Amino acid sequence: MTLHDYRKKHGMTLETLASKVGITKQALALIEAGGGCFLTTATRIVAATGGEVDYLDLVVSKQAASS
C-alpha cells in the first residue's frame, strides 16, 4: 500500500501521520509525492503504519525508478 493510500484509508492528515512518524509535514508530503527517503525514515514509517506501507515504495524515488 502506498503512503497516500494508507493515510486516506485511515482518515489521517499529513500533520497527524507526520507527528506519528516523527518528521515534518513537509517531509512527509515530499515522500508521499514519490521523492523517496532515507532508510531510517522509511523504517519509522513502516513501523508507524504497522507494516501496511510498502517499504520499497518509500526508499526508491519515483523519478529514479522511471529512468
Chimera marker file (.cmm) of the C-alpha trace (Angstrom):
<marker_set name="trace">
<marker id="1" x="0.000" y="0.000" z="0.000" r="1" g="1" b="0" radius="0.5"/>
<marker id="2" x="1.292" y="3.468" z="-0.788" r="1" g="1" b="0" radius="0.5"/>
<marker id="3" x="1.769" y="6.073" z="1.906" r="1" g="1" b="0" radius="0.5"/>
<marker id="4" x="-1.005" y="8.220" z="0.431" r="1" g="1" b="0" radius="0.5"/>
<marker id="5" x="-3.420" y="5.274" z="0.305" r="1" g="1" b="0" radius="0.5"/>
<marker id="6" x="-2.626" y="4.363" z="3.913" r="1" g="1" b="0" radius="0.5"/>
<marker id="7" x="-3.188" y="7.911" z="5.089" r="1" g="1" b="0" radius="0.5"/>
<marker id="8" x="-6.535" y="8.213" z="3.282" r="1" g="1" b="0" radius="0.5"/>
<marker id="9" x="-7.710" y="4.742" z="4.370" r="1" g="1" b="0" radius="0.5"/>
<marker id="10" x="-7.139" y="5.686" z="7.999" r="1" g="1" b="0" radius="0.5"/>
<marker id="11" x="-8.527" y="9.235" z="7.651" r="1" g="1" b="0" radius="0.5"/>
<marker id="12" x="-5.243" y="10.856" z="8.659" r="1" g="1" b="0" radius="0.5"/>
<marker id="13" x="-3.934" y="14.262" z="7.687" r="1" g="1" b="0" radius="0.5"/>
<marker id="14" x="-0.331" y="14.828" z="6.671" r="1" g="1" b="0" radius="0.5"/>
<marker id="15" x="0.198" y="16.505" z="10.039" r="1" g="1" b="0" radius="0.5"/>
<marker id="16" x="-1.214" y="13.585" z="12.017" r="1" g="1" b="0" radius="0.5"/>
<marker id="17" x="0.853" y="10.927" z="10.273" r="1" g="1" b="0" radius="0.5"/>
<marker id="18" x="3.987" y="13.083" z="10.253" r="1" g="1" b="0" radius="0.5"/>
<marker id="19" x="3.655" y="13.543" z="14.005" r="1" g="1" b="0" radius="0.5"/>
<marker id="20" x="3.202" y="9.788" z="14.486" r="1" g="1" b="0" radius="0.5"/>
<marker id="21" x="6.346" y="9.122" z="12.414" r="1" g="1" b="0" radius="0.5"/>
<marker id="22" x="8.359" y="11.968" z="13.959" r="1" g="1" b="0" radius="0.5"/>
<marker id="23" x="9.014" y="14.024" z="10.824" r="1" g="1" b="0" radius="0.5"/>
<marker id="24" x="7.687" y="17.302" z="9.458" r="1" g="1" b="0" radius="0.5"/>
<marker id="25" x="4.516" y="17.589" z="7.412" r="1" g="1" b="0" radius="0.5"/>
<marker id="26" x="6.591" y="18.966" z="4.533" r="1" g="1" b="0" radius="0.5"/>
<marker id="27" x="8.964" y="15.982" z="4.603" r="1" g="1" b="0" radius="0.5"/>
<marker id="28" x="6.047" y="13.556" z="4.607" r="1" g="1" b="0" radius="0.5"/>
<marker id="29" x="4.431" y="15.368" z="1.670" r="1" g="1" b="0" radius="0.5"/>
<marker id="30" x="7.662" y="15.044" z="-0.337" r="1" g="1" b="0" radius="0.5"/>
<marker id="31" x="7.926" y="11.338" z="0.464" r="1" g="1" b="0" radius="0.5"/>
<marker id="32" x="4.270" y="10.809" z="-0.401" r="1" g="1" b="0" radius="0.5"/>
<marker id="33" x="4.810" y="12.582" z="-3.736" r="1" g="1" b="0" radius="0.5"/>
<marker id="34" x="7.458" y="9.995" z="-4.625" r="1" g="1" b="0" radius="0.5"/>
<marker id="35" x="10.652" y="11.748" z="-3.589" r="1" g="1" b="0" radius="0.5"/>
<marker id="36" x="11.946" y="8.788" z="-1.610" r="1" g="1" b="0" radius="0.5"/>
<marker id="37" x="13.550" y="8.962" z="1.825" r="1" g="1" b="0" radius="0.5"/>
<marker id="38" x="16.406" y="7.669" z="3.929" r="1" g="1" b="0" radius="0.5"/>
<marker id="39" x="16.269" y="4.089" z="5.181" r="1" g="1" b="0" radius="0.5"/>
<marker id="40" x="15.911" y="5.235" z="8.789" r="1" g="1" b="0" radius="0.5"/>
<marker id="41" x="12.860" y="7.328" z="7.911" r="1" g="1" b="0" radius="0.5"/>
<marker id="42" x="11.347" y="4.505" z="5.856" r="1" g="1" b="0" radius="0.5"/>
<marker id="43" x="11.809" y="2.147" z="8.796" r="1" g="1" b="0" radius="0.5"/>
<marker id="44" x="9.990" y="4.585" z="11.088" r="1" g="1" b="0" radius="0.5"/>
<marker id="45" x="7.133" y="4.984" z="8.583" r="1" g="1" b="0" radius="0.5"/>
<marker id="46" x="6.730" y="1.222" z="8.180" r="1" g="1" b="0" radius="0.5"/>
<marker id="47" x="6.695" y="0.809" z="11.979" r="1" g="1" b="0" radius="0.5"/>
<marker id="48" x="4.208" y="3.660" z="12.460" r="1" g="1" b="0" radius="0.5"/>
<marker id="49" x="1.860" y="2.161" z="9.855" r="1" g="1" b="0" radius="0.5"/>
<marker id="50" x="2.069" y="-1.364" z="11.213" r="1" g="1" b="0" radius="0.5"/>
<marker id="51" x="3.748" y="-2.584" z="8.042" r="1" g="1" b="0" radius="0.5"/>
<marker id="52" x="0.851" y="-1.606" z="5.795" r="1" g="1" b="0" radius="0.5"/>
<marker id="53" x="3.005" y="0.761" z="3.715" r="1" g="1" b="0" radius="0.5"/>
<marker id="54" x="5.304" y="-0.783" z="1.110" r="1" g="1" b="0" radius="0.5"/>
<marker id="55" x="8.901" y="-0.283" z="2.269" r="1" g="1" b="0" radius="0.5"/>
<marker id="56" x="10.326" y="-0.160" z="-1.274" r="1" g="1" b="0" radius="0.5"/>
<marker id="57" x="7.799" y="2.492" z="-2.258" r="1" g="1" b="0" radius="0.5"/>
<marker id="58" x="9.384" y="4.744" z="0.357" r="1" g="1" b="0" radius="0.5"/>
<marker id="59" x="13.085" y="4.364" z="-0.375" r="1" g="1" b="0" radius="0.5"/>
<marker id="60" x="13.025" y="4.306" z="-4.168" r="1" g="1" b="0" radius="0.5"/>
<marker id="61" x="12.384" y="7.659" z="-5.803" r="1" g="1" b="0" radius="0.5"/>
<marker id="62" x="9.671" y="7.500" z="-8.471" r="1" g="1" b="0" radius="0.5"/>
<marker id="63" x="11.885" y="9.612" z="-10.733" r="1" g="1" b="0" radius="0.5"/>
<marker id="64" x="14.858" y="7.249" z="-10.371" r="1" g="1" b="0" radius="0.5"/>
<marker id="65" x="12.650" y="4.199" z="-10.920" r="1" g="1" b="0" radius="0.5"/>
<marker id="66" x="11.337" y="5.546" z="-14.221" r="1" g="1" b="0" radius="0.5"/>
<marker id="67" x="14.807" y="6.290" z="-15.635" r="1" g="1" b="0" radius="0.5"/>
<link id1="1" id2="2" r="1" g="1" b="0" radius="0.2"/>
<link id1="2" id2="3" r="1" g="1" b="0" radius="0.2"/>
<link id1="3" id2="4" r="1" g="1" b="0" radius="0.2"/>
<link id1="4" id2="5" r="1" g="1" b="0" radius="0.2"/>
<link id1="5" id2="6" r="1" g="1" b="0" radius="0.2"/>
<link id1="6" id2="7" r="1" g="1" b="0" radius="0.2"/>
<link id1="7" id2="8" r="1" g="1" b="0" radius="0.2"/>
<link id1="8" id2="9" r="1" g="1" b="0" radius="0.2"/>
<link id1="9" id2="10" r="1" g="1" b="0" radius="0.2"/>
<link id1="10" id2="11" r="1" g="1" b="0" radius="0.2"/>
<link id1="11" id2="12" r="1" g="1" b="0" radius="0.2"/>
<link id1="12" id2="13" r="1" g="1" b="0" radius="0.2"/>
<link id1="13" id2="14" r="1" g="1" b="0" radius="0.2"/>
<link id1="14" id2="15" r="1" g="1" b="0" radius="0.2"/>
<link id1="15" id2="16" r="1" g="1" b="0" radius="0.2"/>
<link id1="16" id2="17" r="1" g="1" b="0" radius="0.2"/>
<link id1="17" id2="18" r="1" g="1" b="0" radius="0.2"/>
<link id1="18" id2="19" r="1" g="1" b="0" radius="0.2"/>
<link id1="19" id2="20" r="1" g="1" b="0" radius="0.2"/>
<link id1="20" id2="21" r="1" g="1" b="0" radius="0.2"/>
<link id1="21" id2="22" r="1" g="1" b="0" radius="0.2"/>
<link id1="22" id2="23" r="1" g="1" b="0" radius="0.2"/>
<link id1="23" id2="24" r="1" g="1" b="0" radius="0.2"/>
<link id1="24" id2="25" r="1" g="1" b="0" radius="0.2"/>
<link id1="25" id2="26" r="1" g="1" b="0" radius="0.2"/>
<link id1="26" id2="27" r="1" g="1" b="0" radius="0.2"/>
<link id1="27" id2="28" r="1" g="1" b="0" radius="0.2"/>
<link id1="28" id2="29" r="1" g="1" b="0" radius="0.2"/>
<link id1="29" id2="30" r="1" g="1" b="0" radius="0.2"/>
<link id1="30" id2="31" r="1" g="1" b="0" radius="0.2"/>
<link id1="31" id2="32" r="1" g="1" b="0" radius="0.2"/>
<link id1="32" id2="33" r="1" g="1" b="0" radius="0.2"/>
<link id1="33" id2="34" r="1" g="1" b="0" radius="0.2"/>
<link id1="34" id2="35" r="1" g="1" b="0" radius="0.2"/>
<link id1="35" id2="36" r="1" g="1" b="0" radius="0.2"/>
<link id1="36" id2="37" r="1" g="1" b="0" radius="0.2"/>
<link id1="37" id2="38" r="1" g="1" b="0" radius="0.2"/>
<link id1="38" id2="39" r="1" g="1" b="0" radius="0.2"/>
<link id1="39" id2="40" r="1" g="1" b="0" radius="0.2"/>
<link id1="40" id2="41" r="1" g="1" b="0" radius="0.2"/>
<link id1="41" id2="42" r="1" g="1" b="0" radius="0.2"/>
<link id1="42" id2="43" r="1" g="1" b="0" radius="0.2"/>
<link id1="43" id2="44" r="1" g="1" b="0" radius="0.2"/>
<link id1="44" id2="45" r="1" g="1" b="0" radius="0.2"/>
<link id1="45" id2="46" r="1" g="1" b="0" radius="0.2"/>
<link id1="46" id2="47" r="1" g="1" b="0" radius="0.2"/>
<link id1="47" id2="48" r="1" g="1" b="0" radius="0.2"/>
<link id1="48" id2="49" r="1" g="1" b="0" radius="0.2"/>
<link id1="49" id2="50" r="1" g="1" b="0" radius="0.2"/>
<link id1="50" id2="51" r="1" g="1" b="0" radius="0.2"/>
<link id1="51" id2="52" r="1" g="1" b="0" radius="0.2"/>
<link id1="52" id2="53" r="1" g="1" b="0" radius="0.2"/>
<link id1="53" id2="54" r="1" g="1" b="0" radius="0.2"/>
<link id1="54" id2="55" r="1" g="1" b="0" radius="0.2"/>
<link id1="55" id2="56" r="1" g="1" b="0" radius="0.2"/>
<link id1="56" id2="57" r="1" g="1" b="0" radius="0.2"/>
<link id1="57" id2="58" r="1" g="1" b="0" radius="0.2"/>
<link id1="58" id2="59" r="1" g="1" b="0" radius="0.2"/>
<link id1="59" id2="60" r="1" g="1" b="0" radius="0.2"/>
<link id1="60" id2="61" r="1" g="1" b="0" radius="0.2"/>
<link id1="61" id2="62" r="1" g="1" b="0" radius="0.2"/>
<link id1="62" id2="63" r="1" g="1" b="0" radius="0.2"/>
<link id1="63" id2="64" r="1" g="1" b="0" radius="0.2"/>
<link id1="64" id2="65" r="1" g="1" b="0" radius="0.2"/>
<link id1="65" id2="66" r="1" g="1" b="0" radius="0.2"/>
<link id1="66" id2="67" r="1" g="1" b="0" radius="0.2"/>
</marker_set>
